[in-house]
Amino acid sequence: MGLAAKFFFDSTDLAKQTLHRRIVPTDTQFGQQQARWNELVDYLKPNLQKTSGVPIRSWLQGSYKFGTQIRPFQKQDEFDIDLGIFFCWAGLPEEGENGPKAIKDMVQELLCEFAIESDDVIEVVSPPKERCCRIRFKDDFHIDVPCYHLNEAQNSRFLATENDVWEHSDPKAIYTWFKDLLNDYSRDRTRRLIRYMKTWATLKFPEAKGRPSSVLLTVLVAEAVASLKDGLPGSEDEALDETIRKLTDRVAKSQVVKNPVDSAENLASRMTREAWKSFSDRLVEFSEISEQALVAEDELLACSVWSRAFEH
């Protein structure tokens, strides 16, 4: 067992000031987010159904749904919630009365109306992002609202984009993949490992543009854990070390990380070659730090070495 394990996570004392406790949202922060997205859903669904004339469904996705959210560490960073809104009609997306740009415009307009009525909203980002609309709230978080066509009979989903194109995208499928990949015990530990890697990435890549995305890190870590024939080591720091080494080897070999539910999509394609090279180089540095920490002679030295990665 590594000497710093209890400073990462302590299952016997969840109130202890471990790294994991400091990077996860507090109960108050979770409560604020939940209250806001519930309020937003309750506003959007009936109004969109009235405007569009079709049934509306919603689905939380992203880090909030996966249970891998971390606190913001950079001044410009915010908690991110992804709230999918689904416009339901039979047949293909192109067979509906409204195209992708039209349904995004409906959502954007209603977000603006919601913002006028709420004292908690800072702004609705305009123009909208390519694949979602964004509304920013006080308390350092925003809600991204991607819009989809859903054919419920076929369980088929297509994402609406700002350039008026439908993209095949199924946020529910990748969550189901993650949930089914590991047993409950391994999944809980994997969530913590994902949080450690996301924290490291946020600290080492302060500019979000060159930072590996949350979904990319989630898939990399989950597949690394699933590939271990003997499972994760028992201690938290050794488990993290094993994960880092797996990621370091994989990222050095190829800039291809296929979406596990859509093999045609490369989750790393939005990173430039330079950004991927930087990601790979920093993983090597992280692996060296991890190796040094695990052979440290005492607890204080082990924590000191790990602090070079987490600034904690």
Contacts in CASP RR format, 6 or more apart in sequence:
PFRMAT RR
TARGET T0000
AUTHOR 0000-0000-0000
METHOD contacts of the structure
MODEL  1
MGLAAKFFFDSTDLAKQTLHRRIVPTDTQFGQQQARWNELVDYLKPNLQK
TSGVPIRSWLQGSYKFGTQIRPFQKQDEFDIDLGIFFCWAGLPEEGENGP
KAIKDMVQELLCEFAIESDDVIEVVSPPKERCCRIRFKDDFHIDVPCYHL
NEAQNSRFLATENDVWEHSDPKAIYTWFKDLLNDYSRDRTRRLIRYMKTW
ATLKFPEAKGRPSSVLLTVLVAEAVASLKDGLPGSEDEALDETIRKLTDR
VAKSQVVKNPVDSAENLASRMTREAWKSFSDRLVEFSEISEQALVAEDEL
LACSVWSRAFEH
1 234 0 8 1.000
1 235 0 8 1.000
1 238 0 8 1.000
2 235 0 8 1.000
2 237 0 8 1.000
2 238 0 8 1.000
2 293 0 8 1.000
2 294 0 8 1.000
2 302 0 8 1.000
3 237 0 8 1.000
3 296 0 8 1.000
3 298 0 8 1.000
3 299 0 8 1.000
3 302 0 8 1.000
4 237 0 8 1.000
4 293 0 8 1.000
4 296 0 8 1.000
4 299 0 8 1.000
4 302 0 8 1.000
4 303 0 8 1.000
4 306 0 8 1.000
5 235 0 8 1.000
5 236 0 8 1.000
5 237 0 8 1.000
5 238 0 8 1.000
6 16 0 8 1.000
6 18 0 8 1.000
6 236 0 8 1.000
7 18 0 8 1.000
7 19 0 8 1.000
7 303 0 8 1.000
7 306 0 8 1.000
8 18 0 8 1.000
8 19 0 8 1.000
8 20 0 8 1.000
8 192 0 8 1.000
8 196 0 8 1.000
8 236 0 8 1.000
8 237 0 8 1.000
8 240 0 8 1.000
9 18 0 8 1.000
9 19 0 8 1.000
9 20 0 8 1.000
9 192 0 8 1.000
9 236 0 8 1.000
10 16 0 8 1.000
10 18 0 8 1.000
14 21 0 8 1.000
15 21 0 8 1.000
19 196 0 8 1.000
19 199 0 8 1.000
19 310 0 8 1.000
19 312 0 8 1.000
20 192 0 8 1.000
20 195 0 8 1.000
20 196 0 8 1.000
22 71 0 8 1.000
22 312 0 8 1.000
23 70 0 8 1.000
23 71 0 8 1.000
23 195 0 8 1.000
23 196 0 8 1.000
23 199 0 8 1.000
24 69 0 8 1.000
24 70 0 8 1.000
24 71 0 8 1.000
24 195 0 8 1.000
25 33 0 8 1.000
25 69 0 8 1.000
25 70 0 8 1.000
25 71 0 8 1.000
25 79 0 8 1.000
29 71 0 8 1.000
29 79 0 8 1.000
29 139 0 8 1.000
29 141 0 8 1.000
32 139 0 8 1.000
32 141 0 8 1.000
33 64 0 8 1.000
33 79 0 8 1.000
33 81 0 8 1.000
33 141 0 8 1.000
36 120 0 8 1.000
36 137 0 8 1.000
36 141 0 8 1.000
36 143 0 8 1.000
37 60 0 8 1.000
37 81 0 8 1.000
37 83 0 8 1.000
37 143 0 8 1.000
39 118 0 8 1.000
40 83 0 8 1.000
40 114 0 8 1.000
40 135 0 8 1.000
40 143 0 8 1.000
40 145 0 8 1.000
41 58 0 8 1.000
41 83 0 8 1.000
43 110 0 8 1.000
43 114 0 8 1.000
44 56 0 8 1.000
44 58 0 8 1.000
44 85 0 8 1.000
44 107 0 8 1.000
44 110 0 8 1.000
44 111 0 8 1.000
44 114 0 8 1.000
44 145 0 8 1.000
45 56 0 8 1.000
45 58 0 8 1.000
45 85 0 8 1.000
46 56 0 8 1.000
47 110 0 8 1.000
47 113 0 8 1.000
48 56 0 8 1.000
48 85 0 8 1.000
48 87 0 8 1.000
48 106 0 8 1.000
48 107 0 8 1.000
48 110 0 8 1.000
49 55 0 8 1.000
49 56 0 8 1.000
51 106 0 8 1.000
51 110 0 8 1.000
52 87 0 8 1.000
52 97 0 8 1.000
52 98 0 8 1.000
52 103 0 8 1.000
52 106 0 8 1.000
54 87 0 8 1.000
54 88 0 8 1.000
54 89 0 8 1.000
54 97 0 8 1.000
55 88 0 8 1.000
56 85 0 8 1.000
56 86 0 8 1.000
56 87 0 8 1.000
56 88 0 8 1.000
57 85 0 8 1.000
57 86 0 8 1.000
57 88 0 8 1.000
57 150 0 8 1.000
57 152 0 8 1.000
58 83 0 8 1.000
58 84 0 8 1.000
58 85 0 8 1.000
58 86 0 8 1.000
59 65 0 8 1.000
59 83 0 8 1.000
59 84 0 8 1.000
59 86 0 8 1.000
59 171 0 8 1.000
59 172 0 8 1.000
60 81 0 8 1.000
60 82 0 8 1.000
60 83 0 8 1.000
60 84 0 8 1.000
61 82 0 8 1.000
61 83 0 8 1.000
61 84 0 8 1.000
61 146 0 8 1.000
61 171 0 8 1.000
61 172 0 8 1.000
61 175 0 8 1.000
62 80 0 8 1.000
62 82 0 8 1.000
62 171 0 8 1.000
62 175 0 8 1.000
62 214 0 8 1.000
62 215 0 8 1.000
63 69 0 8 1.000
63 70 0 8 1.000
63 80 0 8 1.000
63 82 0 8 1.000
63 198 0 8 1.000
63 214 0 8 1.000
63 218 0 8 1.000
64 80 0 8 1.000
64 81 0 8 1.000
64 82 0 8 1.000
65 82 0 8 1.000
65 175 0 8 1.000
66 175 0 8 1.000
66 178 0 8 1.000
66 191 0 8 1.000
66 194 0 8 1.000
66 218 0 8 1.000
67 191 0 8 1.000
68 191 0 8 1.000
68 194 0 8 1.000
68 195 0 8 1.000
68 198 0 8 1.000
68 214 0 8 1.000
68 218 0 8 1.000
69 79 0 8 1.000
69 80 0 8 1.000
69 195 0 8 1.000
70 195 0 8 1.000
70 198 0 8 1.000
70 199 0 8 1.000
70 202 0 8 1.000
71 79 0 8 1.000
72 78 0 8 1.000
72 79 0 8 1.000
72 140 0 8 1.000
73 199 0 8 1.000
73 202 0 8 1.000
73 203 0 8 1.000
74 202 0 8 1.000
74 206 0 8 1.000
76 208 0 8 1.000
77 140 0 8 1.000
77 202 0 8 1.000
77 208 0 8 1.000
78 136 0 8 1.000
78 140 0 8 1.000
78 141 0 8 1.000
78 142 0 8 1.000
79 140 0 8 1.000
79 141 0 8 1.000
79 142 0 8 1.000
80 141 0 8 1.000
80 142 0 8 1.000
80 144 0 8 1.000
80 214 0 8 1.000
81 141 0 8 1.000
81 142 0 8 1.000
81 143 0 8 1.000
81 144 0 8 1.000
82 132 0 8 1.000
82 143 0 8 1.000
82 144 0 8 1.000
82 146 0 8 1.000
82 171 0 8 1.000
83 143 0 8 1.000
83 144 0 8 1.000
83 145 0 8 1.000
84 145 0 8 1.000
84 146 0 8 1.000
84 147 0 8 1.000
84 148 0 8 1.000
84 171 0 8 1.000
85 107 0 8 1.000
85 145 0 8 1.000
85 146 0 8 1.000
85 147 0 8 1.000
85 148 0 8 1.000
86 147 0 8 1.000
86 148 0 8 1.000
86 149 0 8 1.000
86 150 0 8 1.000
86 157 0 8 1.000
87 98 0 8 1.000
87 103 0 8 1.000
87 147 0 8 1.000
87 148 0 8 1.000
87 149 0 8 1.000
87 150 0 8 1.000
88 149 0 8 1.000
88 150 0 8 1.000
88 151 0 8 1.000
88 152 0 8 1.000
89 95 0 8 1.000
89 96 0 8 1.000
89 97 0 8 1.000
89 149 0 8 1.000
89 151 0 8 1.000
90 151 0 8 1.000
90 153 0 8 1.000
91 151 0 8 1.000
91 154 0 8 1.000
92 151 0 8 1.000
93 99 0 8 1.000
93 100 0 8 1.000
93 149 0 8 1.000
93 158 0 8 1.000
93 166 0 8 1.000
94 166 0 8 1.000
96 149 0 8 1.000
98 106 0 8 1.000
99 160 0 8 1.000
99 164 0 8 1.000
99 166 0 8 1.000
100 147 0 8 1.000
100 149 0 8 1.000
100 158 0 8 1.000
100 159 0 8 1.000
100 160 0 8 1.000
100 161 0 8 1.000
100 164 0 8 1.000
100 165 0 8 1.000
100 166 0 8 1.000
101 160 0 8 1.000
101 161 0 8 1.000
101 162 0 8 1.000
101 163 0 8 1.000
101 164 0 8 1.000
103 147 0 8 1.000
103 149 0 8 1.000
103 160 0 8 1.000
104 128 0 8 1.000
104 133 0 8 1.000
104 147 0 8 1.000
104 160 0 8 1.000
104 161 0 8 1.000
104 162 0 8 1.000
107 133 0 8 1.000
107 145 0 8 1.000
107 147 0 8 1.000
108 124 0 8 1.000
108 126 0 8 1.000
108 128 0 8 1.000
108 133 0 8 1.000
111 124 0 8 1.000
111 133 0 8 1.000
111 135 0 8 1.000
111 145 0 8 1.000
112 124 0 8 1.000
114 121 0 8 1.000
114 135 0 8 1.000
115 121 0 8 1.000
115 123 0 8 1.000
115 124 0 8 1.000
115 135 0 8 1.000
120 137 0 8 1.000
120 138 0 8 1.000
120 139 0 8 1.000
121 135 0 8 1.000
121 136 0 8 1.000
121 137 0 8 1.000
121 138 0 8 1.000
122 136 0 8 1.000
122 137 0 8 1.000
122 138 0 8 1.000
123 135 0 8 1.000
123 136 0 8 1.000
124 133 0 8 1.000
124 134 0 8 1.000
124 135 0 8 1.000
124 136 0 8 1.000
125 133 0 8 1.000
125 134 0 8 1.000
125 135 0 8 1.000
125 136 0 8 1.000
125 142 0 8 1.000
127 162 0 8 1.000
128 134 0 8 1.000
128 162 0 8 1.000
129 144 0 8 1.000
129 162 0 8 1.000
130 161 0 8 1.000
130 162 0 8 1.000
130 163 0 8 1.000
131 146 0 8 1.000
131 159 0 8 1.000
131 161 0 8 1.000
131 162 0 8 1.000
131 167 0 8 1.000
132 144 0 8 1.000
132 145 0 8 1.000
132 146 0 8 1.000
132 147 0 8 1.000
133 144 0 8 1.000
133 145 0 8 1.000
133 147 0 8 1.000
134 142 0 8 1.000
134 143 0 8 1.000
134 144 0 8 1.000
134 145 0 8 1.000
135 142 0 8 1.000
135 143 0 8 1.000
135 145 0 8 1.000
136 142 0 8 1.000
137 143 0 8 1.000
146 159 0 8 1.000
146 160 0 8 1.000
146 169 0 8 1.000
146 171 0 8 1.000
147 159 0 8 1.000
147 160 0 8 1.000
148 157 0 8 1.000
148 158 0 8 1.000
148 159 0 8 1.000
148 160 0 8 1.000
148 169 0 8 1.000
149 157 0 8 1.000
149 158 0 8 1.000
149 160 0 8 1.000
149 166 0 8 1.000
150 156 0 8 1.000
150 157 0 8 1.000
151 157 0 8 1.000
157 168 0 8 1.000
157 169 0 8 1.000
157 170 0 8 1.000
157 171 0 8 1.000
157 172 0 8 1.000
158 166 0 8 1.000
158 167 0 8 1.000
158 168 0 8 1.000
158 169 0 8 1.000
159 166 0 8 1.000
159 167 0 8 1.000
159 168 0 8 1.000
159 169 0 8 1.000
160 166 0 8 1.000
161 167 0 8 1.000
168 262 0 8 1.000
170 261 0 8 1.000
170 262 0 8 1.000
173 261 0 8 1.000
173 262 0 8 1.000
174 215 0 8 1.000
174 259 0 8 1.000
174 260 0 8 1.000
174 261 0 8 1.000
177 260 0 8 1.000
177 261 0 8 1.000
178 187 0 8 1.000
178 218 0 8 1.000
178 222 0 8 1.000
179 187 0 8 1.000
181 187 0 8 1.000
181 222 0 8 1.000
181 223 0 8 1.000
181 226 0 8 1.000
182 190 0 8 1.000
182 222 0 8 1.000
182 225 0 8 1.000
182 226 0 8 1.000
186 225 0 8 1.000
186 231 0 8 1.000
186 232 0 8 1.000
189 225 0 8 1.000
189 232 0 8 1.000
189 239 0 8 1.000
190 221 0 8 1.000
190 222 0 8 1.000
190 225 0 8 1.000
192 236 0 8 1.000
193 221 0 8 1.000
193 225 0 8 1.000
193 239 0 8 1.000
193 240 0 8 1.000
193 243 0 8 1.000
194 217 0 8 1.000
194 218 0 8 1.000
194 221 0 8 1.000
194 222 0 8 1.000
196 240 0 8 1.000
196 310 0 8 1.000
197 217 0 8 1.000
197 220 0 8 1.000
197 221 0 8 1.000
197 243 0 8 1.000
197 244 0 8 1.000
197 247 0 8 1.000
198 214 0 8 1.000
198 217 0 8 1.000
199 310 0 8 1.000
200 286 0 8 1.000
200 309 0 8 1.000
200 310 0 8 1.000
201 211 0 8 1.000
201 212 0 8 1.000
201 217 0 8 1.000
202 211 0 8 1.000
203 309 0 8 1.000
203 310 0 8 1.000
203 311 0 8 1.000
204 282 0 8 1.000
204 286 0 8 1.000
205 211 0 8 1.000
205 212 0 8 1.000
205 278 0 8 1.000
205 279 0 8 1.000
205 282 0 8 1.000
209 275 0 8 1.000
210 271 0 8 1.000
210 272 0 8 1.000
210 275 0 8 1.000
210 278 0 8 1.000
212 268 0 8 1.000
212 271 0 8 1.000
212 279 0 8 1.000
213 267 0 8 1.000
213 270 0 8 1.000
215 267 0 8 1.000
216 257 0 8 1.000
216 267 0 8 1.000
216 268 0 8 1.000
216 271 0 8 1.000
219 257 0 8 1.000
219 259 0 8 1.000
219 260 0 8 1.000
219 267 0 8 1.000
220 247 0 8 1.000
220 250 0 8 1.000
220 251 0 8 1.000
220 257 0 8 1.000
221 243 0 8 1.000
221 247 0 8 1.000
223 260 0 8 1.000
224 242 0 8 1.000
224 243 0 8 1.000
224 246 0 8 1.000
224 247 0 8 1.000
224 250 0 8 1.000
225 231 0 8 1.000
225 232 0 8 1.000
225 243 0 8 1.000
227 246 0 8 1.000
228 242 0 8 1.000
228 246 0 8 1.000
232 239 0 8 1.000
232 242 0 8 1.000
232 243 0 8 1.000
233 239 0 8 1.000
233 241 0 8 1.000
233 242 0 8 1.000
237 290 0 8 1.000
237 293 0 8 1.000
237 294 0 8 1.000
237 302 0 8 1.000
237 306 0 8 1.000
238 294 0 8 1.000
240 290 0 8 1.000
241 287 0 8 1.000
241 290 0 8 1.000
241 291 0 8 1.000
241 293 0 8 1.000
241 294 0 8 1.000
244 283 0 8 1.000
244 286 0 8 1.000
244 287 0 8 1.000
244 290 0 8 1.000
245 287 0 8 1.000
245 290 0 8 1.000
247 283 0 8 1.000
248 280 0 8 1.000
248 283 0 8 1.000
248 284 0 8 1.000
248 286 0 8 1.000
248 287 0 8 1.000
250 257 0 8 1.000
251 276 0 8 1.000
251 279 0 8 1.000
251 280 0 8 1.000
251 283 0 8 1.000
252 280 0 8 1.000
252 283 0 8 1.000
252 284 0 8 1.000
255 266 0 8 1.000
255 268 0 8 1.000
255 271 0 8 1.000
255 273 0 8 1.000
255 276 0 8 1.000
256 266 0 8 1.000
256 268 0 8 1.000
257 266 0 8 1.000
257 267 0 8 1.000
257 268 0 8 1.000
258 265 0 8 1.000
258 266 0 8 1.000
258 267 0 8 1.000
259 265 0 8 1.000
259 266 0 8 1.000
259 267 0 8 1.000
268 276 0 8 1.000
271 279 0 8 1.000
286 309 0 8 1.000
289 305 0 8 1.000
289 306 0 8 1.000
289 308 0 8 1.000
289 309 0 8 1.000
290 306 0 8 1.000
290 309 0 8 1.000
292 305 0 8 1.000
293 302 0 8 1.000
293 305 0 8 1.000
293 306 0 8 1.000
294 302 0 8 1.000
296 302 0 8 1.000
296 304 0 8 1.000
296 305 0 8 1.000
306 312 0 8 1.000
END
